[in-house]
Amino acid sequence: MATIDTNIAAGRLISRKRFWSFGVPAMVVVYLAYVAVAFDLGGLAGRARLDNGALLMQDFWSYKIHVTRDNRRDEITSSIEGMRNATFSPEQRPDFVSDTATGTRVELPQGNSVEFGADGLVTLTTPDGSYQVRATRTGVESDIPNPPKNFNISDSRVTAYLPEGARLTVTRARTEVFRRQAGWELFFFDLSSEFYGKSWGELGALAVGPRIQPDQSNIGNMAHDFWTNGIWHHGDVAWAIFETILMAFLGTFAAGLISVPLAFLAASNFTPLAVVRQAVRRIFDLLRGVDALIWTVIMSRAFGPGPLTGSLAILLTDTGTFGKLFSEALENVDEKPIEGLRSTGAGSIARIRWAVIPQVAPVILSQLLYYFESNTRGATVIGAITGGGIGLLLMQAMQTQQDWEHVAYYILLIVLMVMVMDWVSGRLRARLIKG
């Protein structure tokens, strides 16, 4: 009988090992196949536009200068990203735009160029040949019998996609040439600043040279023009960063102040009444069971948009989370210090102050600082919904579909903000908990 039982046990062991070796991997493979079909991964790959993704990545680190001719008024203007407040004056015109005997010439990369002629004529010159297009009152005329693959021609529009992101577009109303430039143009000074177009050497000489404005130093004038930059709005961005941090700070630490006394009501060793404990615990479950984004939508409908609404959403979610964490910490305190103070005749407040708080303070401080750091990231998304902080600026830049260099700037600032908050939070945790 013992031999039979041993054989049965060995067979079961072999079956279990066989199941874990072959059955579980087979189930994983079947599940992944189901996911591929259910989420239509093949169709997703077929619909992917890698060229659009490449253009989007280019917009993160470069910008476009638009050279536009109004075909009705025969006026030529040059601007950055087509913005009115970034339109060059004739003296500031880019060096790749020049006047010729027959019109205006725009030099483009890799030997390409566009010349605006009279009566709506546009001449595109490439290494492969020269092409002429004319804008008329009724449409666009072109005599290109065998257009290259990078041309898109119709009776109302002619578009030529050129190397390094350049592009020519001709319609009845206007002719527009895009030329992509590396960097973030006008990041330090906009076109209205006296310091625009100056090299670093020239700016250094101005910083120590004679004053441009008698009532203000040149360095102060530079700082003012940078802070009030009409394109990048550095002052508004700095305030948005501060607003995001403030939103996270108010929500996190207000939740901590509310959760500490409620945690005593949810701890079994401090509240003997089961009805009270269960009621408080269910409140904690409700608050943390609803995500902060859902609370954000509810709060914005109730109180309107604004940073305070985002703080309330963080407060509600974190109150539930902190209440659970702090009550569990209270239930695990060492009873010996409490009993020692009780034997001396100390009251409840004294026992909590001198026997309980010193034990749970490291947990409370650690969790508060950790969630403050985490909520700084969450406040970015919450701000996009409630209309406050850096999240709002990020959402607005994404919605314009042209300010992707601003999107990259805001994302970089958010990453730096999170890194700084992580470093500060870590240092504070180390010092406070150790102390």
C-alpha positions in Angstrom: 0.0 0.0 0.0 2.8 2.4 0.9 4.4 1.8 -2.6 1.0 2.5 -4.3 0.6 5.7 -2.3 4.1 6.8 -3.2 3.5 6.2 -6.9 0.2 8.1 -6.8 2.0 11.0 -5.0 4.8 11.0 -7.5 2.3 11.0 -10.4 0.5 13.9 -9.0 3.8 15.8 -8.5 4.7 15.1 -12.1 1.3 16.3 -13.3 1.6 19.5 -11.4 5.1 20.2 -12.7 3.9 19.3 -16.2 1.0 21.8 -15.8 3.3 24.6 -14.6 5.8 23.8 -17.3 3.5 23.5 -20.3 -0.1 24.4 -19.3 0.5 27.9 -17.9 2.7 29.0 -20.8 0.1 27.7 -23.2 -2.6 29.6 -21.4 -0.5 32.8 -21.6 0.0 32.3 -25.4 -3.7 31.8 -25.9 -4.5 34.9 -23.9 -2.0 37.0 -25.9 -3.6 35.7 -29.1 -7.0 36.7 -27.8 -5.6 40.2 -26.9 -4.2 40.6 -30.4 -7.5 39.8 -32.0 -9.7 41.7 -29.5 -7.7 44.9 -29.8 -7.1 44.5 -33.5 -3.3 44.9 -33.3 -3.0 44.0 -37.0 -5.4 46.8 -38.0 -3.7 49.2 -35.7 -0.3 48.5 -37.3 -1.8 48.9 -40.7 -3.4 52.3 -39.8 -0.2 53.6 -38.1 1.3 56.8 -39.7 4.9 56.7 -38.9 5.5 59.8 -41.1 3.1 61.8 -39.0 4.9 60.6 -35.9 8.2 61.7 -37.4 6.8 65.2 -38.1 5.5 65.4 -34.5 8.9 64.6 -33.1 10.5 67.2 -35.4 8.1 69.8 -34.0 9.4 69.1 -30.5 12.8 70.4 -31.3 12.3 72.7 -34.3 10.0 75.4 -35.6 8.7 76.5 -39.0 9.2 79.9 -40.6 6.2 80.7 -42.9 6.9 83.0 -45.9 3.4 83.8 -47.2 2.2 85.8 -50.2 -1.4 87.1 -50.2 -2.2 86.5 -53.8 -5.1 89.1 -53.7 -3.0 91.9 -52.3 0.4 90.7 -53.5 1.9 91.2 -50.0 4.7 89.0 -48.7 5.1 88.4 -45.0 7.5 86.2 -43.0 6.4 84.8 -39.6 7.2 82.1 -37.1 4.6 79.3 -37.1 2.2 81.8 -38.9 1.6 83.7 -35.7 0.7 87.4 -35.9 2.7 88.3 -32.9 5.7 86.7 -34.4 5.7 88.4 -37.8 9.0 89.8 -38.9 9.3 93.4 -39.9 11.1 94.1 -43.3 14.3 94.8 -41.4 14.1 91.5 -39.4 13.4 89.4 -42.5 15.2 86.0 -42.4 18.4 85.8 -44.4 17.1 83.1 -46.7 14.5 85.5 -48.1 15.8 87.9 -50.7 14.5 90.2 -53.4 15.4 89.5 -57.1 14.8 91.4 -60.3 11.6 89.4 -60.9 10.2 89.0 -57.4 11.1 87.4 -54.0 13.2 84.3 -53.6 13.1 81.8 -50.7 16.1 79.5 -50.4 15.4 76.0 -49.1 17.6 73.1 -48.1 19.4 70.8 -50.5 19.4 73.1 -53.5 15.7 73.9 -53.6 14.2 77.3 -53.9 10.9 79.1 -54.5 10.5 82.4 -56.3 7.3 84.6 -56.1 6.8 86.3 -59.4 4.3 88.7 -60.8 0.6 87.9 -61.4 0.5 85.0 -58.9 3.3 83.1 -60.6 5.3 80.7 -58.4 8.5 79.0 -59.6 9.8 76.0 -57.7 13.4 75.0 -58.5 14.7 71.6 -57.4 17.8 69.6 -58.4 15.5 67.6 -60.7 14.1 70.5 -62.6 11.9 73.7 -62.4 8.1 73.8 -62.0 5.8 76.7 -62.4 2.4 77.2 -60.8 0.1 80.2 -61.1 -2.6 81.3 -58.7 -5.7 82.8 -60.5 -9.0 84.2 -59.3 -10.7 80.8 -60.0 -8.1 78.3 -58.8 -4.6 77.1 -59.4 -3.0 76.5 -62.8 0.0 74.2 -63.3 1.7 72.7 -66.3 3.3 69.6 -64.7 2.4 66.6 -66.9 4.4 64.1 -64.8 4.5 65.4 -61.3 7.0 63.8 -58.8 5.7 61.6 -56.0 6.2 64.5 -53.5 3.7 66.7 -55.4 -0.1 66.8 -54.7 -1.9 68.6 -57.5 -5.6 69.6 -57.9 -7.5 72.5 -59.5 -7.7 74.3 -56.2 -4.3 73.4 -54.5 -0.8 72.5 -55.3 1.4 71.1 -52.6 5.1 70.1 -52.9 6.8 68.3 -50.0 10.5 69.1 -49.9 13.5 67.8 -48.0 14.1 68.6 -44.3 10.4 69.4 -43.6 10.1 72.2 -46.1 6.9 72.6 -48.0 5.3 74.8 -50.7 1.5 75.2 -50.8 -0.3 77.3 -53.5 -4.0 78.1 -53.4 -6.2 80.8 -55.0 -5.9 83.0 -51.9 -2.3 82.6 -50.9 1.1 81.0 -51.5 2.9 79.7 -48.5 6.4 78.3 -48.0 7.5 76.5 -44.8 11.1 76.2 -43.9 12.0 74.3 -40.7 14.7 75.6 -38.4 16.3 73.8 -35.4 15.8 75.1 -31.9 13.1 77.1 -30.0 12.9 80.4 -31.7 12.2 83.5 -29.6 12.6 81.5 -26.4 14.6 84.3 -24.7 13.4 87.5 -26.4 10.5 88.1 -28.7 10.5 90.3 -31.8 9.5 93.4 -29.8 12.6 93.2 -27.5 15.6 95.4 -28.1 17.8 92.3 -27.5 16.3 90.1 -30.2 18.8 88.8 -32.7 21.8 89.5 -30.5 24.5 86.9 -30.1 25.7 85.7 -26.7 28.8 87.8 -27.1 26.7 90.9 -27.9 24.4 90.3 -25.0 27.4 89.9 -22.7 28.8 93.2 -23.9 25.4 94.9 -23.4 25.2 93.5 -19.9 28.3 95.5 -18.8 28.0 98.3 -21.3 26.1 101.6 -21.3 22.4 101.6 -20.4 19.9 101.4 -23.2 17.2 102.8 -20.9 18.4 105.4 -18.4 16.0 104.2 -15.6 16.9 100.5 -15.8 20.1 98.4 -16.1 20.5 96.4 -19.2 20.6 93.1 -17.1 17.3 94.1 -15.5 15.9 95.0 -18.9 16.9 91.6 -20.3 15.3 89.9 -17.3 12.1 91.9 -17.8 12.0 91.1 -21.6 12.6 87.4 -20.8 10.0 87.2 -18.1 7.3 89.0 -20.2 8.2 87.1 -23.5 5.0 87.4 -25.6 5.5 84.0 -27.2 6.7 81.7 -24.4 5.1 83.5 -21.5 7.8 82.5 -19.0 6.2 84.5 -16.2 2.8 82.8 -16.7 4.6 79.4 -16.9 6.4 79.9 -13.6 3.1 80.9 -11.9 1.5 77.7 -13.4 4.3 75.6 -12.0 3.8 77.2 -8.6 0.0 76.7 -8.9 0.5 73.0 -9.6 2.7 72.5 -6.6 0.3 74.5 -4.4 -2.6 72.4 -5.6 -0.8 69.2 -4.6 0.4 70.7 -1.3 -3.0 71.9 -0.2 -4.8 68.7 -1.1 -2.2 66.4 0.4 -1.5 68.0 3.7 -5.2 69.0 4.3 -6.0 65.4 3.8 -3.4 64.5 6.3 -4.8 66.8 8.9 -8.3 65.4 8.5 -7.2 61.8 8.4 -5.2 61.7 11.6 -8.1 62.2 14.0 -10.4 60.0 11.8 -7.8 57.2 11.9 -8.1 57.0 15.7 -11.8 56.3 15.2 -11.0 53.5 12.7 -8.4 51.8 14.9 -9.7 48.9 16.9 -7.4 49.6 19.9 -8.6 53.2 20.2 -12.3 52.9 19.3 -14.0 49.9 21.0 -17.4 50.6 19.4 -17.5 48.4 16.2 -20.3 50.5 14.7 -18.2 53.6 14.8 -15.1 51.8 13.4 -17.0 50.2 10.6 -18.7 53.5 9.6 -15.4 55.4 9.5 -13.7 52.6 7.5 -16.5 52.5 5.0 -16.1 56.3 4.5 -12.5 55.7 3.8 -13.4 53.0 1.3 -15.7 55.4 -0.5 -13.3 58.2 -0.7 -10.3 56.2 -1.9 -12.5 53.9 -4.1 -13.3 56.9 -6.4 -10.3 58.0 -8.4 -9.1 61.6 -8.1 -10.0 62.3 -11.7 -13.6 61.3 -11.0 -13.6 63.6 -7.9 -12.2 66.3 -10.2 -15.1 66.1 -12.6 -17.6 66.1 -9.7 -15.9 69.0 -7.9 -15.6 71.1 -11.1 -19.4 70.7 -11.8 -20.1 71.6 -8.2 -17.7 74.5 -7.6 -16.6 75.5 -11.1 -13.1 75.2 -12.6 -10.0 76.4 -10.7 -7.0 75.2 -8.7 -9.0 75.0 -5.5 -11.3 72.4 -7.2 -8.3 70.3 -8.0 -7.1 70.5 -4.4 -10.4 69.3 -3.1 -10.3 66.3 -5.5 -6.8 65.4 -4.1 -8.0 66.0 -0.6 -11.0 63.6 -0.9 -9.0 60.7 -2.4 -6.0 61.1 -0.1 -8.3 61.3 3.0 -9.5 57.8 2.3 -6.0 56.5 1.6 -4.3 58.2 4.6 -7.2 57.1 6.9 -6.6 53.5 6.0 -2.8 53.7 6.3 -2.8 55.7 9.5 -5.4 53.5 11.2 -3.3 50.4 10.4 -0.3 52.1 11.8 -2.2 52.9 15.0 -3.3 49.3 15.4 0.3 48.2 15.3 1.7 50.5 18.0 3.6 49.1 21.0 1.2 49.0 24.0 4.0 49.1 26.6 4.7 52.9 26.5 0.9 53.5 26.7 0.6 51.3 29.7 3.5 52.9 31.3 2.0 56.4 31.0 -1.4 55.1 32.2 0.2 53.7 35.3 1.4 57.2 36.1 -2.1 58.6 35.9 -1.6 60.3 32.5 -4.8 61.1 30.6 -5.8 60.0 27.1 -4.4 63.2 25.4 -1.1 62.8 27.2 -0.8 59.1 26.3 -1.5 59.8 22.7 0.9 62.7 22.6 3.9 61.0 24.3 3.3 57.3 23.6 1.4 57.0 20.3 2.4 59.9 18.2 6.2 59.3 18.5 5.6 55.7 17.2 3.4 56.6 14.2 5.0 60.0 13.3 7.6 58.4 11.0 4.8 56.6 9.1 2.7 59.7 8.8 5.5 62.0 7.7 6.8 59.4 5.2 3.4 58.9 3.6 2.6 62.6 3.5 5.8 63.5 1.7 5.5 60.5 -0.6 2.0 61.3 -1.6 2.9 65.0 -2.0 5.5 64.1 -4.5 3.1 61.7 -6.3 0.3 64.3 -6.3 2.6 66.9 -7.9 2.5 64.6 -11.0 -1.3 64.0 -10.6 -2.0 67.7 -10.2 -0.7 68.2 -13.8 -3.5 66.0 -15.2 -6.1 67.4 -12.7 -5.1 70.9 -13.7 -5.9 70.1 -17.4 -9.5 69.3 -16.3 -10.1 71.9 -13.7 -8.3 74.7 -15.6 -5.3 75.4 -13.4 -1.5 74.9 -13.3 0.9 73.7 -15.9 -1.6 71.0 -17.0 -3.9 73.7 -18.4 -1.1 75.2 -20.5 0.0 71.8 -21.7 -3.6 71.0 -22.8 -4.0 74.3 -24.6 -0.7 73.8 -26.4 -1.7 70.3 -27.6 -5.1 71.5 -28.8 -3.6 74.2 -31.1 -2.0 71.4 -33.1 1.0 73.7 -33.9 2.7 74.6 -30.7 4.4 71.3 -30.2 7.7 72.9 -29.2 5.7 74.5 -26.3 4.4 71.0 -25.5 8.0 69.7 -25.3 8.9 72.7 -23.1 6.0 72.1 -20.7 6.8 68.3 -20.5 10.4 69.1 -19.8 9.4 71.5 -17.0 7.0 68.9 -15.5 9.8 66.3 -15.5 12.2 68.8 -13.8 9.5 69.7 -11.3 8.9 66.0 -10.4 12.7 65.4 -10.1 13.1 68.4 -7.8 10.1 67.3 -5.7 11.5 63.8 -5.5 14.8 65.1 -4.3 13.3 67.5 -1.8 10.8 64.9 -0.5 13.6 62.3 -0.1 15.8 64.8 1.9 12.9 65.8 4.1 11.9 62.2 4.8 15.5 61.3 5.7 15.9 64.3 8.1 12.5 64.3 9.7 12.2 60.5 10.2 15.8 60.3 11.4 15.2 63.2 13.8 
